[in-house]
Amino acid sequence: MEATVDTITAVRSSALRLESVSRRHGRRGRETTALDAVSCVVPAGSFTAVVGPSGSGKSTFLQCAAGLDRPSSGTVRIGDTDLGALSEAALTRLRRDRIGFVFQSHALNLVPSLSIEENVVLPLVLAGADPADERVLARGRDLLARVGLAGRGARGPATLSGGQQQRVAVARALVTEPEVIFADEPTASLDPESAALVLGLLRDAVRVDGRTVVMVTHDPVAASWADTVLTMDGGRLR
Ligand SMILES: Nc1ncnc2c1ncn2[C@@H]1O[C@H](COP(=O)(O)OP(=O)(O)OP(=O)(O)O)[C@@H](O)[C@H]1O
């Protein structure tokens, strides 16, 4: 009985849980195994870095964990939700409403034709919020202030430096108060000072707001900001 209770407790308090997740590419007999029976639990309210050499499976881990790719076998859960049980439409809604993303390239993170504040509130608007609603506008303003860019919201992303654009991407990742924020090499194109600002924002999202962050990085300095470091090697967790 005790084991059952423990299992239930672990499922409830985990923001992300992988059970024997494998991802294979190519045809049977000539397959590449990008992810090889990976199991892990990421507790809610933690900052986890995923590190490892090039080709070790870090991106595949993130893609499967965030519902951007479907594993060949195994189970991925965000909170209590089994992603494998969801239709494409439900998975899209889950990514929009319950997950935040910060990608590697600031050029890819933001929509150039939208203002900075429109970029921040975009996930809310995509979920049906009125972009002219004062509460939506106020939320955008608050988050921009939080990332040190108060008063800059009306301009376009191109008026910002790369580091500032990544801070806008963090603000956008926070806007829906997601259960997990996935960051894929969020500081790869930044100078050390800008990188530290972005990493500080991710750490504060965990420490101040109790959010859960999972960050893929090849940079040991970036990984040192995390509470837990998972090391990948040959598609497995070491
Ligand atoms: N779509 C695909 N088709 C075939 N092989 C793939 C595909 N995606 C990934 N792989 C292979 O799976 C392995 C893991 O790749 P992955 O991109 O997850 O590693 P990574 O650790 O993120 O690497 P990097 O640090 O260079 O981005 C590699 O051998 C890669 O070549």
The ligand as an SDF file (V2000), in Angstrom:
LIG
                    3D

 31 33  0  0  0  0  0  0  0  0999 V2000
   15.0360   13.9330  -36.9730 N   0  0  0  0  0  0  0  0  0  0  0  0
   16.0940   13.1560  -36.7680 C   0  0  0  0  0  0  0  0  0  0  0  0
   16.4260   12.1710  -37.6260 N   0  0  0  0  0  0  0  0  0  0  0  0
   17.4870   11.3730  -37.4160 C   0  0  0  0  0  0  0  0  0  0  0  0
   18.3100   11.4840  -36.3610 N   0  0  0  0  0  0  0  0  0  0  0  0
   18.0550   12.4430  -35.4660 C   0  0  0  0  0  0  0  0  0  0  0  0
   16.9420   13.3430  -35.6130 C   0  0  0  0  0  0  0  0  0  0  0  0
   16.9440   14.1920  -34.5490 N   0  0  0  0  0  0  0  0  0  0  0  0
   18.0010   13.8560  -33.7790 C   0  0  0  0  0  0  0  0  0  0  0  0
   18.6730   12.8150  -34.3280 N   0  0  0  0  0  0  0  0  0  0  0  0
   19.8720   12.1720  -33.7760 C   0  0  0  0  0  0  0  0  0  0  0  0
   19.6350   11.8780  -32.4130 O   0  0  0  0  0  0  0  0  0  0  0  0
   20.7940   12.1500  -31.6170 C   0  0  0  0  0  0  0  0  0  0  0  0
   20.4730   13.1690  -30.5430 C   0  0  0  0  0  0  0  0  0  0  0  0
   20.2280   14.4570  -31.1470 O   0  0  0  0  0  0  0  0  0  0  0  0
   19.8750   15.7580  -30.3090 P   0  0  0  0  0  0  0  0  0  0  0  0
   19.6830   16.8650  -31.2790 O   0  0  0  0  0  0  0  0  0  0  0  0
   18.7650   15.4530  -29.3790 O   0  0  0  0  0  0  0  0  0  0  0  0
   21.2120   15.9790  -29.4580 O   0  0  0  0  0  0  0  0  0  0  0  0
   21.7210   17.2710  -28.6690 P   0  0  0  0  0  0  0  0  0  0  0  0
   22.3740   16.7490  -27.4290 O   0  0  0  0  0  0  0  0  0  0  0  0
   20.5990   18.2300  -28.5040 O   0  0  0  0  0  0  0  0  0  0  0  0
   22.8140   17.8690  -29.6430 O   0  0  0  0  0  0  0  0  0  0  0  0
   23.3170   19.4090  -29.8210 P   0  0  0  0  0  0  0  0  0  0  0  0
   23.9290   19.7980  -28.4930 O   0  0  0  0  0  0  0  0  0  0  0  0
   24.3380   19.3070  -30.9130 O   0  0  0  0  0  0  0  0  0  0  0  0
   22.1080   20.2180  -30.1910 O   0  0  0  0  0  0  0  0  0  0  0  0
   21.8750   12.6000  -32.5810 C   0  0  0  0  0  0  0  0  0  0  0  0
   22.6530   11.4920  -32.9350 O   0  0  0  0  0  0  0  0  0  0  0  0
   21.0920   13.0830  -33.7800 C   0  0  0  0  0  0  0  0  0  0  0  0
   21.8240   12.9690  -34.9550 O   0  0  0  0  0  0  0  0  0  0  0  0
  1  2  1  0
  2  3  1  0
  2  7  2  0
  3  4  2  0
  4  5  1  0
  5  6  2  0
  6  7  1  0
  6 10  1  0
  7  8  1  0
  8  9  2  0
  9 10  1  0
 10 11  1  0
 11 12  1  0
 11 30  1  0
 12 13  1  0
 13 14  1  0
 13 28  1  0
 14 15  1  0
 15 16  1  0
 16 17  2  0
 16 18  1  0
 16 19  1  0
 19 20  1  0
 20 21  2  0
 20 22  1  0
 20 23  1  0
 23 24  1  0
 24 25  2  0
 24 26  1  0
 24 27  1  0
 28 29  1  0
 28 30  1  0
 30 31  1  0
M  END
$$$$
